[in-house]
Amino acid sequence: MSEEIAKTAADHVTDTLTQLKEMRHYSKANVERLTATWLLFDGELSKLKQTEKIDDLMNRQSQLHDALETLIADLEDVLQKMQPPEEQAEKQ
């Protein structure tokens, strides 16, 4: 049986950053797709009185994307501070 190597706190932050960046990618793609669809059918949805629902959804998706951007930046700063001083100097 293989032995699992214990992950460090930095490893966990890195894993979390990877997942958040993936979420950000899909969030952005979803917003772009929804916007494109919205622009094509704005008139029809307006007649059906569904525009407020779509607007709300687009705003929420945009808020999620903005929150992901902020969290990613914050965690990247945390991860940089977790690196030993010699590794920080090499990366700069």
Phi and psi restraints in degrees (value plus and minus 20) as a CYANA .aco file:
   2 SER   PHI    -103.2   -63.2
   2 SER   PSI     124.0   164.0
   3 GLU   PHI    -108.8   -68.8
   3 GLU   PSI     116.1   156.1
   4 GLU   PHI    -101.3   -61.3
   4 GLU   PSI     116.5   156.5
   5 ILE   PHI    -107.9   -67.9
   5 ILE   PSI     108.4   148.4
   6 ALA   PHI     -85.2   -45.2
   6 ALA   PSI     114.5   154.5
   7 LYS   PHI    -103.3   -63.3
   7 LYS   PSI     124.8   164.8
   8 THR   PHI    -104.7   -64.7
   8 THR   PSI     150.3   190.3
   9 ALA   PHI     -80.7   -40.7
   9 ALA   PSI     -58.4   -18.4
  10 ALA   PHI     -83.7   -43.7
  10 ALA   PSI     -57.6   -17.6
  11 ASP   PHI     -82.2   -42.2
  11 ASP   PSI     -61.4   -21.4
  12 HIS   PHI     -86.0   -46.0
  12 HIS   PSI     -60.5   -20.5
  13 VAL   PHI     -84.1   -44.1
  13 VAL   PSI     -62.3   -22.3
  14 THR   PHI     -82.0   -42.0
  14 THR   PSI     -64.1   -24.1
  15 ASP   PHI     -80.9   -40.9
  15 ASP   PSI     -62.7   -22.7
  16 THR   PHI     -84.5   -44.5
  16 THR   PSI     -62.7   -22.7
  17 LEU   PHI     -80.1   -40.1
  17 LEU   PSI     -62.0   -22.0
  18 THR   PHI     -79.7   -39.7
  18 THR   PSI     -65.3   -25.3
  19 GLN   PHI     -85.7   -45.7
  19 GLN   PSI     -61.7   -21.7
  20 LEU   PHI     -85.4   -45.4
  20 LEU   PSI     -58.0   -18.0
  21 LYS   PHI     -86.5   -46.5
  21 LYS   PSI     -55.4   -15.4
  22 GLU   PHI     -86.1   -46.1
  22 GLU   PSI     -62.9   -22.9
  23 MET   PHI     -80.6   -40.6
  23 MET   PSI     -61.6   -21.6
  24 ARG   PHI     -81.1   -41.1
  24 ARG   PSI     -63.5   -23.5
  25 HIS   PHI     -79.1   -39.1
  25 HIS   PSI     -69.0   -29.0
  26 TYR   PHI     -90.0   -50.0
  26 TYR   PSI     -53.6   -13.6
  27 SER   PHI     -81.7   -41.7
  27 SER   PSI     -66.6   -26.6
  28 LYS   PHI     -82.5   -42.5
  28 LYS   PSI     -63.9   -23.9
  29 ALA   PHI     -82.5   -42.5
  29 ALA   PSI     -60.2   -20.2
  30 ASN   PHI     -85.8   -45.8
  30 ASN   PSI     -62.1   -22.1
  31 VAL   PHI     -82.5   -42.5
  31 VAL   PSI     -63.6   -23.6
  32 GLU   PHI     -83.3   -43.3
  32 GLU   PSI     -63.0   -23.0
  33 ARG   PHI     -85.5   -45.5
  33 ARG   PSI     -64.1   -24.1
  34 LEU   PHI     -83.8   -43.8
  34 LEU   PSI     -60.8   -20.8
  35 THR   PHI     -83.0   -43.0
  35 THR   PSI     -63.6   -23.6
  36 ALA   PHI     -82.0   -42.0
  36 ALA   PSI     -64.0   -24.0
  37 THR   PHI     -85.0   -45.0
  37 THR   PSI     -62.9   -22.9
  38 TRP   PHI     -79.2   -39.2
  38 TRP   PSI     -64.4   -24.4
  39 LEU   PHI     -84.8   -44.8
  39 LEU   PSI     -54.0   -14.0
  40 LEU   PHI     -90.4   -50.4
  40 LEU   PSI     -54.5   -14.5
  41 PHE   PHI    -137.1   -97.1
  41 PHE   PSI      -2.7    37.3
  42 ASP   PHI     -74.8   -34.8
  42 ASP   PSI     -66.5   -26.5
  43 GLY   PHI     -81.7   -41.7
  43 GLY   PSI     -65.5   -25.5
  44 GLU   PHI     -86.3   -46.3
  44 GLU   PSI     -61.9   -21.9
  45 LEU   PHI     -86.7   -46.7
  45 LEU   PSI     -53.3   -13.3
  46 SER   PHI     -81.9   -41.9
  46 SER   PSI     -62.2   -22.2
  47 LYS   PHI     -83.7   -43.7
  47 LYS   PSI     -51.8   -11.8
  48 LEU   PHI    -106.2   -66.2
  48 LEU   PSI     -19.9    20.1
  49 LYS   PHI      38.2    78.2
  49 LYS   PSI      23.6    63.6
  50 GLN   PHI    -133.3   -93.3
  50 GLN   PSI     -17.0    23.0
  51 THR   PHI     -84.2   -44.2
  51 THR   PSI     -57.9   -17.9
  52 GLU   PHI     -83.5   -43.5
  52 GLU   PSI     -57.4   -17.4
  53 LYS   PHI     -85.9   -45.9
  53 LYS   PSI     -61.8   -21.8
  54 ILE   PHI     -89.7   -49.7
  54 ILE   PSI     -62.0   -22.0
  55 ASP   PHI     -78.0   -38.0
  55 ASP   PSI     -64.3   -24.3
  56 ASP   PHI     -81.5   -41.5
  56 ASP   PSI     -63.6   -23.6
  57 LEU   PHI     -83.6   -43.6
  57 LEU   PSI     -62.4   -22.4
  58 MET   PHI     -84.5   -44.5
  58 MET   PSI     -60.1   -20.1
  59 ASN   PHI     -84.6   -44.6
  59 ASN   PSI     -62.3   -22.3
  60 ARG   PHI     -84.6   -44.6
  60 ARG   PSI     -61.6   -21.6
  61 GLN   PHI     -84.2   -44.2
  61 GLN   PSI     -60.4   -20.4
  62 SER   PHI     -84.8   -44.8
  62 SER   PSI     -60.1   -20.1
  63 GLN   PHI     -83.6   -43.6
  63 GLN   PSI     -60.4   -20.4
  64 LEU   PHI     -81.6   -41.6
  64 LEU   PSI     -65.4   -25.4
  65 HIS   PHI     -80.5   -40.5
  65 HIS   PSI     -64.7   -24.7
  66 ASP   PHI     -83.1   -43.1
  66 ASP   PSI     -61.2   -21.2
  67 ALA   PHI     -85.4   -45.4
  67 ALA   PSI     -58.1   -18.1
  68 LEU   PHI     -82.9   -42.9
  68 LEU   PSI     -63.4   -23.4
  69 GLU   PHI     -78.1   -38.1
  69 GLU   PSI     -65.6   -25.6
  70 THR   PHI     -84.7   -44.7
  70 THR   PSI     -65.7   -25.7
  71 LEU   PHI     -84.8   -44.8
  71 LEU   PSI     -60.8   -20.8
  72 ILE   PHI     -80.5   -40.5
  72 ILE   PSI     -66.6   -26.6
  73 ALA   PHI     -81.7   -41.7
  73 ALA   PSI     -62.0   -22.0
  74 ASP   PHI     -83.5   -43.5
  74 ASP   PSI     -65.4   -25.4
  75 LEU   PHI     -89.2   -49.2
  75 LEU   PSI     -52.0   -12.0
  76 GLU   PHI     -83.9   -43.9
  76 GLU   PSI     -58.0   -18.0
  77 ASP   PHI     -85.4   -45.4
  77 ASP   PSI     -63.1   -23.1
  78 VAL   PHI     -81.3   -41.3
  78 VAL   PSI     -65.2   -25.2
  79 LEU   PHI     -82.4   -42.4
  79 LEU   PSI     -61.1   -21.1
  80 GLN   PHI     -82.5   -42.5
  80 GLN   PSI     -59.7   -19.7
  81 LYS   PHI     -90.4   -50.4
  81 LYS   PSI     -42.0    -2.0
  82 MET   PHI     -99.5   -59.5
  82 MET   PSI     -38.6     1.4
  83 GLN   PHI     -91.5   -51.5
  83 GLN   PSI     124.0   164.0
  84 PRO   PHI     -79.5   -39.5
  84 PRO   PSI     129.9   169.9
  85 PRO   PHI     -73.4   -33.4
  85 PRO   PSI     -57.9   -17.9
  86 GLU   PHI     -87.5   -47.5
  86 GLU   PSI     -53.3   -13.3
  87 GLU   PHI     -91.2   -51.2
  87 GLU   PSI     -55.7   -15.7
  88 GLN   PHI     -83.0   -43.0
  88 GLN   PSI     -61.9   -21.9
  89 ALA   PHI     -84.7   -44.7
  89 ALA   PSI     -58.2   -18.2
  90 GLU   PHI     -85.8   -45.8
  90 GLU   PSI     -57.2   -17.2
  91 LYS   PHI     -95.6   -55.6
  91 LYS   PSI     -37.7     2.3
